[in-house]
C-alpha cells in the first residue's frame, strides 16, 4: 500500500488566503499603471489623429490621469482632459472630436487608443501584481 504525504501545504493554503485579500495599495497601483498606459495611448492617438489647421496639440497635452476611485466592482481610474484651448475646455474639444457634430465627422481617437492599448494596460497591472507576489514570496 502506497503512502502519500505532504509538507508545507498549510503555508500554501495561507498564501491563497493572502492573495484573496490583496492590499488596497497594490490594487490602486495596478489601476494607476493601467490608467497611465491608457492615458499615454490617448495622448499619442490624439496627436496622430487630430491634425488640422486649428489643432495645436492641446488635447494630447491635456490628457490627465485621475485618482483611483472605489466602485461596486473594486477600483477604477479615469482619464480626462484638463485645460482650455481656443476659449473652450479641452474636454469639450476632445468630446467633439471623438463623436463629431453637424458637418464634422467623428475622429474616435479615445476608443481607438483604448482598443490598441488594452492588452498593454493589462500587462502593466499584471507586472505590478507579479512584483507584489515576488516581494511576498508567493
Residue, then its C-alpha position, 0 to 999 in steps of 0.5 A: x500500500x502506497x503512502x502519500x504525504x505532504x509538507x508545507x501545504x498549510x503555508x500554501x493554503x495561507x498564501x491563497x488566503x493572502x492573495x484573496x485579500x490583496x492590499x488596497x495599495x497594490x490594487x490602486x497601483x495596478x489601476x494607476x499603471x493601467x490608467x497611465x498606459x491608457x492615458x499615454x495611448x490617448x495622448x499619442x492617438x490624439x496627436x496622430x489623429x487630430x491634425x488640422x489647421x486649428x489643432x495645436x496639440x492641446x488635447x494630447x497635452x491635456x490628457x490627465x490621469x485621475x485618482x483611483x476611485x472605489x466602485x461596486x466592482x473594486x477600483x477604477x481610474x479615469x482619464x480626462x482632459x484638463x485645460x482650455x484651448x481656443x476659449x473652450x475646455x479641452x474636454x469639450x474639444x476632445x468630446x467633439x472630436x471623438x463623436x463629431x457634430x453637424x458637418x464634422x465627422x467623428x475622429x474616435x481617437x479615445x476608443x481607438x487608443x483604448x482598443x490598441x492599448x488594452x492588452x498593454x494596460x493589462x500587462x502593466x497591472x499584471x507586472x505590478x501584481x507579479x512584483x507584489x507576489x515576488x516581494x511576498x514570496x508567493 
